[in-house]
Amino acid sequence: MTQNKPANTLANGYIDAHVHVWTPDTVKYPLAAGYQRDEMKPPSFTPGELLAQARPCGVSRVVLVQMSFYGFDNSYMLDSMKAYPGVFSGIAVIDDGSTSGARENSGKAAKPADEMQRLKALGVRGFRIFPRNLPPDRWLGSPQMASMWECGAAERLAMCCLVNPDALPEIDRMCGKYPGTPVVIDHFARIGVDGQIHEADLKKLCGLARHKNTMVKISAFYALGKKQAPYTDLGPMVQRLLDAFGRERLMWATDCPYQVQDKHTYCDSVKLIEERLEFLTADDRQWLLRKTAEKMFFT
């Protein structure tokens, strides 16, 4: 059984491509303006608590995604990466010119490429971007965002997009303008969050496959479709994406700690890819569970 697996070495264990961590120590790591402690649910999800969930399921490395609680202060994520050498990679959040200022740390970055290069030296390999309060057809239009996409191409740093399907056409435009920029779409672009897999939305997402540097995270099963294990209702969507993007551009992730709340478990997320989708070959599983994320975030 998956839950009884011994911990794998870093080299051959699975990689969870999307996890958030935070600490109850809000003195050393203060929350960004506008956030309150009662928004931290669970109150604590440290790297140690994460690995206690992940390692028994065969996961040895993890891509940490900067948590919104901390705004542009990536310190907790960076300190977690430093404390576990080789175990974590990082996706940071910096000022991309789209903030309203209401719930973010102050101080806009005039030259985001400088910050991207600084964070790359500390192990960061991607940057989370999302529309915030901007219209989906204009959310990528700032000069700062243009600078980020240019730097992403030059430094091989991914634009990691937390979006709904209505934001995909603007991503498609930017992929055409910056074809060398790695782009990762989080959580199937949230297709299925309303319980239905809409064909028009899936067609938009699959359309991005024509951009060779665009990838998709097969993740957040707890929040999509039927929203219950064994999550096999998401299989047809996984197969469509596999046909469109190929296995080398898909990566599995949990979106923990949210995957391990209520009746959902970490190992149920792993098992969907590891054993429950019969159309996946052994090589497919290796790419989705390790090799795609390794290539993008650990090299």
N, C-alpha and C positions, 0 to 999 in steps of 0.2 A: 504494500500500500504506500501511496505517496507520503503519508504522514509519518511513516516509520523510516524514511530514508535517512542515512547518515549525511552529515554535512559534507558537501562537495568541496573540492579545492576551488580556488578562485578561477583557475583556467577552464575547468570543465563544468562548473555549476551553472545553473540558469541565471539570467539577468532580469530583474524586475526594472522596467524602463521608466517607472513613474511612481514615486512615493514622496509624501510630505512628512517632515519631522518637525517637532517643536518641543520646547521645554517649559515646565511650570516656573522656571526661574526668570521672571520678568524684570528682575533688577539688573542682572547681567545682560539679558537680552530683552530690552523693552519692546513693547508692542508699538506699531505705527499709530500715528494720530487717528483717532476715530474707532479703534478696535478696543474691545473689552475682554477681560479674562473669561467671561462666561460664553464667549464665542469659540473658545478653544474646547472642542468636543471631539475626542476625549480630552481631559485636562492636560494629559501628558502623552506624547508619542515620540520618545527619544530613539536614537539609533539602536540602543540596546533592546528596547521594547520591540522595535521593528524586526531586528535580526532573530529574536526569539520566535517570531511568527514565520519568518522567511526560511531560515536554515533547515528546519525539519521538513520543509517541502522541496528541498533541493536547490534553493536559491542561494548563491554565494556572493553576488554583486548586485548593486542597486544604483539607479539614477535618481538622485534627490532633486526635487523640484521646489524652488523657493516658495515658502508659504506666505500667503497674502497678509497674515498677521504682522509680518515684519517689514512690509513695504519694500523699499529699495535697499534696506540694510540686510545684506546676505550673510552676515557674520555667523549666525548659528549653523547654517548649512555649510559654510566654509570650515568652521571649527569641527563639525562632524566629519567632514571629509578628511581633515588633517589627523583626527584621532583614530581613523581606521584606514591606514594607507592601502591603496589598491582595491578597497571594497566599494567605495562610493565615487561616482562621477556627479557632476552638478549641472543644473539648469537654473540660471539666475534671473532676477528681474531688475531691470534698470529703467531709467526714465527714457521713454520712447517718444515723448512729445504729445502723448494722448491723454495725460492725466488731467483730472478735474481739480485735483488738490485736496479734495474733501477727506479722503481716507489714505493718503500717501504721505511719506516723509517729504519734507520740503527740500528744495534745492534741485532745480532741473540741470541735467547734464548737457552742457553746450556741445560737447564732443563725445557722443556715446561710444564711438569706436575706440577711444582711449580707455574707457572703462571696460569694454569688451576684451581688449588686449590684456589689461591688468588681470581680469578675472580668468582669462584663459591660462595665464601663467600659474594660477592657483588650482587648476584642474577643471574649471568650468568648460563645458563643451556645447552649451546651448543657452538660449534666452527665451523666456516665456513672453509671448505677446498676445494681446486680446483686445477686442474693440472697446472695452470699458463703456463709456457713455456716448461713443461716437456712432454715427450711422454705419451700417455694415458695408456700404459702397464707398465710404471715405475714410475708414479707420486706419488705412495704411498710407495716408497722404502726407504725413509731416516730414520736414527735412531730417529730423532725427531718425525717423524710421528708414528713410532712404539711406542714411549713413550706416545704420545697422545692417541692412541687407547687403550693402557694398562690402562692409567689413566681414560679414558672414561668408561671402564668396571668397574673399582674399585669405581669410584665416580658417576656413572650414569650420564655422560655428553655426549651429542650426537655429533657425527661427522656429520655435515650438509654439504652435498656434492653438490656443484654447478658444474654440469657436463653435457656433451653431452653423447649420448648413447655409444660412443666408449670407454668411461671410466668405464662403468659398469662392464666388466669382472674383472678389477683390484679391484673394490669394492667388488665383489663377493668373490674374493680370500681373501681379508682382513676380510670380515665377517666370513669366515670359520676359519680363524686363530684366530680371536678375537670374539667368538660368544656372549660374554657378553656385547659387546660395542653397545650402541644405535646408529643407523645410520638413518639419514633422508635425502632422496633424494629430492632436490629442483625442483620445476616446471616441474614435470613429466619427469625429466632428459632432458628437452627441446625437447621432442618428439613433432613434429609438427611445429617446428620453421620455416621450409621451406614450410609450408602449407600442408604437407602430413603427415598422421599418418602411418609410415612404420611398417609393421608387425614384421619384424626382430628386430627392436628397441624395440617395445612393448613386444616382447617375452623375450628379455634380462632383461627388467625392471621387468616384472612379475616373472622372474626366481629368483629374489632376495627375493621373498616372503618365500622361504624355510628357510631363516634366521629369527628367530622369533623376533629379536630386530630391524628389519629394517622396516622403515616407509616411506611414500611418501607424499609430499606436492602437493595437487591438487590446482594449483596456476598459476598465470601469464597468465590468459585466453586471455588477450589483445595481446599476442605475439605468440599464437599457433593456428594451424589450419586455419580457415577462418579469424581469428584475428578481429572479429567484433561481437558485441552483436546480439542475446542473447547467443552466445557461445554454443548452443546446439549441434553443430557438434562435440564437445569434449565429448559428452555423452557416446558414445561407448567405448572410452578409459577409462573414469571414471568407467564404468561398468566392464570392464576387470580387472581393478585394484581392484575393490571391490570384485570381485570373487576370485582374487588371494590372496590379503592381508587381506581381511575382514575389516569391518568398523572401528575396533579399532586401525588400523594402517594407516589410511588415515586422513589427516588434510587439511582443506581449508585455503587459504591465497590469498592476493591480489597482492603482490609485489609492493605496493605503494611506491613512488608517481607515478610510471610508469602506473599503472592501471587507473589513473584519468587524463590522458592527451589525447589530440585530442578529439575523440568522445566517449571515454570510460568513464564509471562512476563507482564509488565505489559500489553503490547499484546493478548495473547490475551484478557485480561479485558475490555478496551475493545471488542474486536471482537464479543464475544457480543451486546452491545447495539447496536453500531454497524451490524453487517451480517449477523449470523448467525441472527437471529430474524425470519423473514419476516412474522410477524403484526404486528410493530411498524411504525407509520407514521413518516414523517419527524418529525411533531410529537411522537409518543410518544418518539422517541429524544432529541429536544431537551429534553424534560422530564426524562427519566431521567438523561441525561448532564450536564445543566447546570441547568435552570431550577428544579427542585424544591429542590435543595441551595442554589442561589443565594437563593431566596426565604426559606429557613429560616435559613441560616447566614451570608449576606453582606449582609443588609439590616438 
